[in-house]
Amino acid sequence: MDGAAAATAKPRSLGGSLPVPNVQDLAARPGDLSPSVLGRYLRDADAPAVLSATIGGDDDDDSVPVLDFARLLDPEHADEEAARLRAACEDWGFFQVVNHGVPDKVIDDMKKDLMGFFHLPLAEKRVFAQEPDGVEGYGQAFVVSEDQKLDWADMYFLYTQPPEYRELKLWPLRPPTFRDSMDRYSAELQRVATDLLRMMAKNLGVEDAEKLTRIAGSQGMRMNYYPPCPSAHDRVLGLSPHSDPVGLTLLLQVSPVPGLQIRRNGGWIPVAPLPGALVANVGDVIEVLTNGRYKSIEHRAVVSASEERVSVAAFHSARFGGSYGPLEEIAGAAGEAPRYRTVSVEDYVKMLLSSKLDGKNIMDAMKINP
């Protein structure tokens, strides 16, 4: 490996998570779910109170914006759709992307194989369990204390792009098409992320678009399985409130079961699955690069009393060897001092993997004046 390749290689040890019970297994054996075990999942202050608003209602302030990706790339409609993208990034930090060009078969194959993996026997899935010093594999993430509240979910995380970041020993052989489905799906989403970041750069007045598109250079897939929780669905969370500590997230809601909620105007608004859409959200890294012009938004996942839910989030970040910090073209043009520190990608990842999911705690750690 030459010096340039070594500088951008994925480090072997970035930090891991404490082992926790398998929630799918717990849900399958409700008679064995003792009060002491369930107690680790029960919430109080942040229990899942939901706003009465539902996505798709008449009030635009209760509806996550929808962006037409094909219009964004069409010179005839690009300006109008770019303005919608700018408003979504500035006002919401979340938007749904339709007409993104990812073939239906690629999405359907990914959904089928992801469901197939989660429905394998537990012993087969544990072959791909996380190692003590790593987040990749089957298990859970951001568990740093024996007494912190746990999420009612299991997770399977893989680095997917660039190909040299992949740990193929953690990629399952069953379903037999999983590896091929993930390879094709990950490439398609990296394309969409790169184009979205290119348009964001144009909206922000950043002439060298690579300063933003580079944060699609690395991609990790977090696959989430949320079992139903009949006895306490209103007192557990599938995913704790947090902002994504990455650049740009593209989420596929595999199940038609709602669960994703975003924090807005002091409450939680549900994001209903829109057939064929990808849910995009601004991550902490974009907030840093734009010096706070675009802000990451807290979100969480609630669980159903009777139905399982599955989703897969594609996290896009810069490759190792780079750094994150406010862009001069944005902060300087507005006459602003940098609000966030500049850190290496490796140090940033180590910081986030040693933390639990807790609101915007990563952003607080990045601020020069918290």
C-alpha positions in Angstrom: 0.0 0.0 0.0 1.5 3.4 -1.0 1.5 6.4 1.2 -1.6 8.0 -0.4 -3.6 4.8 -0.1 -2.5 4.3 3.5 -3.6 7.8 4.4 -7.2 7.1 3.3 -7.4 3.5 4.5 -10.0 2.6 7.0 -8.4 2.2 10.5 -8.6 -1.2 12.0 -10.0 -0.1 15.3 -12.3 2.8 15.7 -14.1 1.8 18.9 -17.1 -0.5 19.6 -20.1 -0.9 21.7 -20.9 -2.9 24.9 -22.8 -6.2 24.2 -26.5 -6.1 24.9 -29.4 -8.7 24.6 -30.8 -9.5 21.2 -34.1 -7.7 21.1 -35.7 -9.8 18.3 -35.0 -12.9 20.5 -36.4 -11.1 23.6 -39.6 -10.2 21.7 -40.0 -13.8 20.5 -40.0 -15.0 24.2 -42.3 -12.6 26.0 -42.8 -15.1 28.9 -39.1 -14.8 29.7 -39.1 -11.0 29.6 -38.5 -10.3 33.3 -39.2 -6.8 34.8 -35.4 -6.3 35.3 -34.6 -7.0 31.7 -37.5 -4.9 30.3 -36.6 -2.2 32.7 -33.4 -1.4 30.8 -35.6 -0.4 27.8 -38.4 1.6 29.6 -38.3 5.4 29.2 -40.0 8.1 31.2 -39.1 11.7 30.2 -38.6 10.9 26.6 -41.4 8.3 26.2 -43.0 8.3 22.8 -45.6 11.1 23.0 -46.5 12.0 19.4 -47.9 15.1 17.9 -51.4 14.7 16.5 -50.2 15.9 13.1 -49.7 13.3 10.4 -47.6 13.5 7.3 -49.6 14.3 4.2 -52.1 16.6 6.0 -53.2 20.0 4.8 -50.8 21.9 7.0 -47.5 22.3 5.2 -45.7 22.9 8.5 -46.6 19.3 9.4 -45.3 17.7 6.2 -41.7 16.9 5.4 -40.9 18.5 2.0 -40.8 16.2 -1.0 -38.0 16.8 -3.6 -38.3 15.6 -7.2 -34.8 14.4 -8.0 -35.4 14.2 -11.8 -36.5 17.8 -11.9 -33.4 18.8 -9.9 -31.2 17.4 -12.7 -33.4 18.7 -15.5 -32.0 22.0 -16.8 -35.6 23.1 -17.5 -36.7 22.7 -13.9 -33.4 22.7 -12.0 -33.6 26.3 -10.6 -37.1 25.8 -9.2 -36.3 22.4 -7.6 -32.9 23.7 -6.3 -34.9 26.5 -4.5 -37.0 23.7 -2.9 -33.8 21.9 -1.9 -32.4 25.0 -0.3 -35.6 25.7 1.7 -35.8 22.1 2.8 -32.1 22.2 4.0 -32.5 25.5 5.8 -36.0 25.1 7.3 -36.3 21.3 7.9 -33.1 19.4 7.6 -35.2 16.5 6.3 -36.9 15.9 3.0 -38.2 12.9 1.0 -36.6 12.3 -2.4 -38.8 10.9 -5.3 -37.9 10.1 -8.9 -34.3 9.4 -7.7 -33.5 7.0 -10.5 -32.7 4.0 -8.3 -34.2 1.1 -10.2 -37.2 -0.5 -8.6 -35.6 -3.9 -8.8 -32.5 -2.7 -6.9 -34.7 -1.5 -4.1 -37.0 -4.5 -4.1 -34.0 -6.9 -4.0 -32.4 -5.0 -1.1 -35.7 -5.1 0.8 -36.2 -8.8 0.2 -32.6 -9.7 1.2 -32.7 -7.5 4.2 -35.9 -9.1 5.5 -34.4 -12.5 4.7 -31.3 -11.8 6.8 -33.3 -10.6 9.8 -35.5 -13.7 9.6 -32.6 -16.1 9.7 -32.1 -18.1 13.0 -30.3 -16.1 15.7 -27.4 -18.5 15.6 -26.8 -17.8 11.9 -26.9 -14.0 12.4 -24.5 -14.2 15.3 -21.8 -15.5 13.0 -21.7 -11.9 11.8 -21.6 -10.4 15.3 -19.6 -7.3 16.0 -16.1 -7.7 17.4 -15.3 -6.0 20.7 -13.4 -3.1 19.1 -15.6 -2.5 16.1 -19.1 -1.3 15.1 -19.4 -3.4 12.0 -21.5 -6.4 12.1 -24.7 -7.6 13.8 -25.5 -6.2 17.3 -26.0 -2.7 18.5 -24.1 0.6 18.6 -23.5 3.6 21.0 -23.9 1.5 24.2 -21.2 2.9 26.4 -22.6 2.2 29.9 -24.2 -0.7 31.7 -26.9 1.5 33.1 -27.9 3.6 30.1 -31.4 3.0 28.6 -31.3 0.6 25.6 -33.1 0.8 22.3 -35.8 -1.7 21.4 -34.0 -2.8 18.2 -31.2 -4.8 16.7 -28.7 -3.3 14.2 -26.5 -4.7 11.4 -23.8 -2.2 10.2 -21.5 -2.6 7.2 -19.1 -0.2 5.5 -20.1 -0.4 1.8 -18.2 2.2 -0.1 -15.5 2.5 -1.2 -15.2 -1.3 -1.9 -11.8 -1.4 -0.1 -13.5 -0.5 3.2 -15.6 -3.6 3.1 -15.1 -6.4 5.7 -16.5 -9.2 3.6 -16.2 -11.7 6.4 -19.1 -9.8 7.9 -21.2 -9.9 4.7 -23.7 -12.8 4.9 -23.8 -15.7 2.4 -27.5 -16.1 3.2 -29.7 -14.9 1.6 -27.4 -15.9 -1.3 -28.1 -12.7 -3.3 -27.5 -10.4 -0.3 -24.0 -9.4 -1.3 -24.9 -8.6 -4.9 -28.0 -6.7 -3.8 -26.1 -4.6 -1.3 -23.3 -3.9 -3.8 -25.8 -2.5 -6.4 -27.9 -0.7 -3.9 -25.0 1.0 -2.2 -23.6 2.3 -5.5 -26.9 3.7 -6.5 -27.4 5.6 -3.2 -23.8 7.0 -3.4 -24.7 8.4 -6.8 -27.9 10.1 -5.4 -26.0 11.5 -2.4 -23.2 12.9 -4.6 -25.7 14.7 -6.9 -27.6 16.1 -3.9 -24.4 17.4 -2.4 -23.4 18.9 -5.7 -26.6 20.9 -5.8 -26.2 21.9 -2.2 -22.8 23.3 -3.0 -24.3 25.3 -5.8 -27.0 26.6 -3.5 -24.4 27.6 -1.0 -22.1 29.4 -3.5 -19.3 26.9 -3.1 -17.6 26.9 -6.6 -15.6 23.8 -6.0 -18.4 21.3 -5.5 -15.9 18.6 -4.5 -15.6 20.3 -1.1 -19.1 19.0 -0.4 -19.3 15.9 -2.6 -16.2 14.5 -0.9 -18.5 13.7 2.0 -20.1 11.0 -0.1 -16.8 9.3 -0.6 -17.4 6.9 2.2 -20.6 5.1 2.9 -21.9 2.9 5.7 -25.2 1.0 5.9 -27.1 0.7 9.2 -29.8 -1.9 8.9 -32.4 -1.7 11.7 -34.8 -4.3 12.9 -37.5 -3.1 15.3 -39.6 -6.0 16.8 -43.1 -5.2 18.1 -43.4 -4.6 21.8 -47.0 -5.4 22.8 -46.6 -4.8 26.6 -44.8 -1.5 26.5 -44.7 0.0 23.0 -45.6 3.4 24.4 -42.7 3.3 26.9 -39.8 2.1 24.7 -37.9 3.6 21.8 -36.5 1.8 18.8 -33.9 4.5 18.4 -33.0 7.2 20.9 -33.3 10.9 19.9 -30.2 12.0 18.1 -28.9 13.9 15.0 -26.9 11.9 12.5 -23.2 12.4 13.1 -22.4 12.0 9.4 -22.6 14.1 6.2 -25.8 13.1 4.4 -28.2 10.2 5.3 -30.5 8.5 2.8 -33.0 6.2 4.5 -35.2 3.5 3.0 -38.2 2.6 5.0 -38.4 -1.0 4.2 -41.6 -1.7 6.0 -44.9 0.2 5.5 -45.1 0.5 9.3 -44.5 4.1 10.5 -41.9 4.7 13.1 -39.5 7.6 12.1 -40.2 10.9 13.9 -38.4 14.2 13.7 -38.3 17.0 16.3 -40.0 20.2 15.2 -41.5 23.1 17.0 -41.1 21.4 20.4 -42.8 18.1 19.4 -42.4 15.0 17.4 -43.7 14.7 13.8 -44.0 11.3 12.2 -42.6 10.7 8.7 -44.9 8.3 7.0 -43.3 5.9 4.5 -43.8 7.3 1.0 -43.7 4.4 -1.6 -40.5 4.5 -3.5 -39.0 7.5 -1.7 -35.7 7.9 0.1 -35.7 10.1 3.2 -32.8 12.4 3.2 -31.5 14.3 6.2 -28.7 16.8 6.8 -26.1 15.3 9.2 -23.8 16.9 11.7 -20.9 17.1 9.3 -22.9 19.3 6.9 -23.8 21.6 9.8 -20.1 21.9 10.5 -19.1 22.5 6.9 -21.8 25.1 6.4 -20.9 26.8 9.8 -24.5 26.2 10.9 -26.3 27.4 7.7 -27.8 24.0 7.4 -28.6 22.3 10.7 -28.9 18.7 11.5 -32.2 17.7 13.1 -33.0 15.4 16.0 -35.0 12.3 15.1 -36.0 9.0 16.7 -37.8 5.8 16.0 -40.9 4.5 17.9 -42.1 0.9 17.8 -45.4 -0.8 17.1 -47.4 -2.9 19.5 -48.1 -5.5 16.9 -45.9 -5.2 13.8 -42.2 -5.5 13.0 -40.5 -2.6 11.3 -37.3 -2.6 9.2 -35.3 0.3 7.7 -31.8 0.8 6.2 -29.9 4.1 6.5 -27.1 4.9 4.1 -24.6 7.2 6.0 -22.3 9.3 3.7 -19.1 10.8 5.0 -15.7 11.8 3.9 -13.0 9.1 3.5 -10.4 8.7 6.2 -7.4 10.9 5.8 -9.5 14.1 5.4 -10.9 16.5 8.0 -14.1 18.3 8.9 -14.3 22.0 9.6 -16.3 25.1 8.4 -15.7 26.0 4.8 -14.1 29.4 4.3 -16.4 30.2 1.3 -19.4 30.0 3.6 -18.2 31.4 6.9 -15.9 34.0 5.3 -18.5 35.2 2.8 -20.9 35.9 5.6 -18.3 37.6 7.7 -18.6 34.9 10.4 -16.1 33.4 12.7 -15.9 29.6 12.6 -18.4 28.1 15.1 -17.0 24.6 15.0 -13.6 23.0 15.4 -11.7 21.4 12.6 -10.9 17.7 13.3 -9.6 14.7 11.3 -12.2 12.3 10.1 -10.6 9.5 12.1 -10.7 11.5 15.4 -14.2 12.5 14.7 -15.4 8.9 14.2 -13.6 7.8 17.3 -15.3 10.5 19.3 -18.8 9.6 18.1 -18.3 5.8 18.6 -17.3 6.5 22.2 -20.5 8.3 22.9 -24.2 7.3 23.3 -27.0 8.7 21.2 -28.1 11.8 23.1 -29.7 14.6 21.1 -27.0 16.7 19.4 -24.2 15.8 21.8 -21.7 15.4 19.0 -22.5 18.9 17.7 -22.0 20.3 21.2 -18.6 18.7 21.4 -17.7 20.2 18.0 -18.7 23.8 18.9 -15.9 26.2 19.7 -18.1 28.0 22.2 -20.7 25.4 23.4 
